[in-house]
Amino acid sequence: MLQGYNVVDFAGPIGLLCVLIVGVGEIRRWLSSPKQAQYVLGAIFGLVAVIEMEMPISPFEGVIIDLRIVPVILAGAFLGWRGLAVCLVMAISTRLYIGGVGAGSGVASVVISGALGALWTSATRAHLRRGFWQLCQLGLISGLSFVSAALLPADIAIWFVWNAAPILWLIYLVTIPIVGALIQREIRRIETEHFMREGASTCPDSGLLRPASFIRETLQLAATEPKGTVAGLLVIWPVYAKWLGTFWGSGLTSRVQAAMAIALVGRLTHSGRIGLSRHGHLLVPLTAEEVAQHRDATESLSRRLAQTELRLSAGQKFRFGAKLRVLPAQNDAELFDLLQSVESIDSPPAESCDGQPTSYAAAQAGNGTRQSRDSLFAKLDATLAVSRTDTVRLND
């Protein structure tokens, strides 16, 4: 049996597992893409498993006893296949690098643990809220990873089963449910934050109207105000290097949107009603006069945006671009159709290489094969055909 002082040696590795709890909450909030978050969290879980293997108890030459199973089984339970794959690659590579007679058994235990976590997720998927009992079940099935001891030499395998396995399983039974419950609490908090954000009429980060709120307020404005109050939309596509969003997180998109909205204040009649599409485009209602004079309006906005710079909290500043398109609507019915279809409108052509404002003619609508479509799509094509596009670059 492992001695008491050996068990105390696991206090440090157990404390290290707290990194998983913090990582799940902060990384998931920081990264806008769930797929990116899975990969990054998988790397964090894998790193914890690697560090666990660097803090082992080694009763025999080439055999290490550690808590690598805990982050691996939790990765399988909470990170999806992408995060689990990254975690497995890191843990397996490290165990093979350490080597020794226990390398094969160690790799097998890692693979089994990851599979157990994934199977637990599949089996408990029907539960909207996994309770502590389900997490205790995850701790119980972690003992199945000990079957990898069959790959050890017979005398070492017998010693492991009778001396190390009971203590390790007891540690698993305590740490896996507790750490898993804390990770799940972070996931629930993120879901709650997301639900509250979706329920709000404005985006808390950029202060702009959410898609549903923008559509509702724009239609209400068109219905209650005199004719010509809303005669079209200005669509703005923010353009910046993708790596900036990965490096600075999802908050960068909101910073760009807010900077563009500030640049529009006082330049358009309805600059106080700027909204967002589901893809992050800025949407601004335009009056009939602004639609009729869209060339002058977009050129004025181009000059205004060209004087805008974005500074991040650490003092960095960078150059980004914007694509503008005016979409007219002749009546309330066309406005409704336009608001419903704006998500599917293609982005304007790419900007020029010289960094100067560049004008583009919108693509001509359709061809002979489209004539059989109903009037809704015909009106949308006509709207796109008469629209105007400008690309501007925002300078530092």
Secondary structure as the mmCIF struct_conf table of DSSP 4:
data_model
#
loop_
_struct_conf.conf_type_id
_struct_conf.id
_struct_conf.beg_label_comp_id
_struct_conf.beg_label_asym_id
_struct_conf.beg_label_seq_id
_struct_conf.end_label_comp_id
_struct_conf.end_label_asym_id
_struct_conf.end_label_seq_id
HELX_RH_AL_P HELX_RH_AL_P1 GLY A 4 VAL A 8
TURN_TY1_P TURN_TY1_P1 ASP A 9 PHE A 10
HELX_RH_AL_P HELX_RH_AL_P2 ALA A 11 LEU A 16
TURN_TY1_P TURN_TY1_P2 LEU A 17 LEU A 17
HELX_RH_AL_P HELX_RH_AL_P3 CYS A 18 TRP A 30
BEND BEND1 SER A 32 SER A 32
HELX_RH_AL_P HELX_RH_AL_P4 PRO A 34 MET A 53
TURN_TY1_P TURN_TY1_P3 GLU A 54 GLU A 54
BEND BEND2 MET A 55 MET A 55
STRN STRN1 ILE A 57 PHE A 60
TURN_TY1_P TURN_TY1_P4 GLU A 61 GLY A 62
STRN STRN2 VAL A 63 ILE A 65
BEND BEND3 LEU A 67 LEU A 67
TURN_TY1_P TURN_TY1_P5 ARG A 68 ARG A 68
HELX_RH_AL_P HELX_RH_AL_P5 ILE A 69 PHE A 78
BEND BEND4 LEU A 79 LEU A 79
HELX_RH_AL_P HELX_RH_AL_P6 GLY A 80 ILE A 98
BEND BEND5 GLY A 100 GLY A 100
TURN_TY1_P TURN_TY1_P6 VAL A 101 GLY A 102
HELX_RH_AL_P HELX_RH_AL_P7 ALA A 103 ALA A 123
TURN_TY1_P TURN_TY1_P7 THR A 124 ALA A 126
BEND BEND6 LEU A 128 ARG A 129
HELX_RH_AL_P HELX_RH_AL_P8 PHE A 132 ILE A 141
HELX_RH_3T_P HELX_RH_3T_P1 SER A 142 LEU A 151
BEND BEND7 LEU A 152 LEU A 152
HELX_RH_AL_P HELX_RH_AL_P9 ALA A 154 TRP A 159
HELX_RH_PI_P HELX_RH_PI_P1 PHE A 160 ALA A 164
HELX_RH_AL_P HELX_RH_AL_P10 ALA A 165 GLY A 199
BEND BEND8 ALA A 200 SER A 201
STRN STRN3 THR A 202 THR A 202
TURN_TY1_P TURN_TY1_P8 PRO A 204 SER A 206
HELX_LH_PP_P HELX_LH_PP_P1 LEU A 208 LEU A 208
STRN STRN4 LEU A 209 LEU A 209
HELX_LH_PP_P HELX_LH_PP_P2 ARG A 210 ARG A 210
HELX_RH_AL_P HELX_RH_AL_P11 PRO A 211 THR A 224
BEND BEND9 GLU A 225 GLU A 225
HELX_LH_PP_P HELX_LH_PP_P3 PRO A 226 PRO A 226
TURN_TY1_P TURN_TY1_P9 LYS A 227 GLY A 228
BEND BEND10 THR A 229 VAL A 230
STRN STRN5 GLY A 232 VAL A 239
HELX_RH_AL_P HELX_RH_AL_P12 LYS A 242 TRP A 248
TURN_TY1_P TURN_TY1_P10 SER A 250 SER A 250
HELX_RH_AL_P HELX_RH_AL_P13 GLY A 251 LEU A 264
TURN_TY1_P TURN_TY1_P11 VAL A 265 ARG A 267
BEND BEND11 LEU A 268 LEU A 268
TURN_TY1_P TURN_TY1_P12 THR A 269 HIS A 270
HELX_RH_3T_P HELX_RH_3T_P2 SER A 271 ARG A 273
STRN STRN6 GLY A 275 LEU A 276
TURN_TY1_P TURN_TY1_P13 ARG A 278 HIS A 279
BEND BEND12 GLY A 280 GLY A 280
STRN STRN7 LEU A 282 LEU A 286
HELX_RH_AL_P HELX_RH_AL_P14 ALA A 288 ALA A 292
TURN_TY1_P TURN_TY1_P14 GLN A 293 GLN A 293
HELX_RH_AL_P HELX_RH_AL_P15 HIS A 294 ALA A 306
TURN_TY1_P TURN_TY1_P15 GLN A 307 GLN A 307
STRN STRN8 LEU A 310 ARG A 311
TURN_TY1_P TURN_TY1_P16 SER A 313 ALA A 314
BEND BEND13 GLY A 315 GLY A 315
STRN STRN9 LYS A 317 PHE A 318
STRN STRN10 PHE A 320 PRO A 328
BEND BEND14 GLN A 330 ASN A 331
HELX_RH_AL_P HELX_RH_AL_P16 ASP A 332 SER A 341
HELX_RH_3T_P HELX_RH_3T_P3 VAL A 342 SER A 344
HELX_LH_PP_P HELX_LH_PP_P4 ILE A 345 SER A 352
TURN_TY1_P TURN_TY1_P17 CYS A 353 ASP A 354
BEND BEND15 GLN A 356 GLN A 356
STRN STRN11 THR A 358 ALA A 361
HELX_LH_PP_P HELX_LH_PP_P5 ALA A 362 ALA A 365
HELX_RH_3T_P HELX_RH_3T_P4 GLY A 368 ARG A 370
TURN_TY1_P TURN_TY1_P18 GLN A 371 SER A 372
BEND BEND16 ARG A 373 ARG A 373
HELX_RH_AL_P HELX_RH_AL_P17 SER A 375 VAL A 386
STRN STRN12 ARG A 388 LEU A 394
#
